[in-house]
């Protein structure tokens, strides 16, 4: 899928509207998929994956990855304060997997997630969905489904948050990475 030609201003991002757009793209993209399953990257991608799976009737085939141990900058960054266990309760081998992340940026998280997925088996296909693509890739990674492409100033990050009611918001925060 090609990205929109006009970038969205970060202040104009409506996470719920973006989710609705992403859902429609994913629904069409998975329509004829063989043994579809959804895997979200902790934490924002996992929230999106859980909601996509519920909306698409795939809750039994939804998993969550924490790629902390698979990152190529593990030695530099160390472990986050809260490492979540990876939970994949279905057979990855031969499945069509939708890998979900909240914000696609350098591509390094996606690479780490793919490496971890292959430890669980060899999927027939992996497709990538992201709520937002902020560009500036360091690795050759592109999303199959993306709701918006935005430019974010250096030193800042887009952060997906989820309310107790399950609603999404996107905020811009100083990047402490």
Secondary structure by P-SEA (a helix, b strand, c coil): ccccccccccccccaaaaaaaaaaaaaaaaccccbbbbbbccaaaaaaaaaaaaaacccccccccccccccccccccccccccccccccccccccccbbbbcccccaaaaaaaaaaaaaaccccbbbbbbcccccccccccccccccbbbbbcccbbbbbbbcccbbbbbbbccccc
